[in-house]
Amino acid sequence: MRYGILIAFVLALGYGCQPESQQNLGNDISYDTTAVVNEGQKIAKATFQTLSSNLKNAMKEGGVEYALQFCNVEAIPLTDSLSNHHNVSIRRASHKPRNPYNTADSLEAEAIKQYIDKLETGKELQPVTYADENRITFHAPITITNSLCLNCHGKVNEDISKENLATIQELYPNDQATGFSMGDLRGVWTVRFPTTHFDSTKIDQLKK
Ligand code: HEC
């Protein structure tokens, strides 16, 4: 199970692929796309592993009901502590958010739209990077590649039980994150680096 999810995630990230685009949104920051993709993938993967091992432990401990309560309290603090650790901003954003805090902003919404269009035409989803303001942004797709996810994000009454739906609605009165099927786009990872993150001296220091 554990490895299944990891492999699914690696596939979902298009791990090892070259990025499909480098856009520069109106300013002249130049950067090494490969370095940003490598670092973004590393950070998104580490965050996924932390979230998914915590989720699985919670499900083992108290089933879906308990895991819902657990994610409600812990998903964002866990992600934020990894942001602090890596000195970047990490988040999961969705066009159909459960937690309103994870609602896609306009740049994330654009990345999501492009991924959904690609999925429809059967194209492979790859990471995207771009520079805006004083930061460099990395996005990678989050797709539903494990049936485990459907317990809480699948179809109401088919995948999600009545009891669990009641818990979801109690915790998230404006929940939009149900009705997904295997292979659907659930959202995107966003890793935002300060432009100084890739200064050569810093990178040298990191290598030591
Ligand atoms: C036990 C139920 C449960 C399972 C299983 C589950 N999730 Fe979630 N998911 C949640 C909850 C609760 C949130 C909201 C967390 C918060 O408040 O920050 C969430 C949030 C998310 C978000 C952030 C965007 C949003 O809608 O707030 C993504 C992306 C996501 N889940 C993807 C997945 C994927 C992919 C899987 C399968 C690997 C999965 N989830 C499995 C309960 C679950």
Boltz pocket constraint, residues with backbone or C-beta under 6 A from the ligand:
constraints:
  - pocket:
      binder: B
      contacts: [[A, 5], [A, 52], [A, 55], [A, 63], [A, 64], [A, 65], [A, 67], [A, 68], [A, 71], [A, 72], [A, 73], [A, 75], [A, 76], [A, 92], [A, 93], [A, 94], [A, 96], [A, 97], [A, 98], [A, 99], [A, 100], [A, 102], [A, 142], [A, 143], [A, 144], [A, 145], [A, 146], [A, 148], [A, 149], [A, 150], [A, 151], [A, 152], [A, 153], [A, 177], [A, 186], [A, 187], [A, 188]]
      max_distance: 6.0
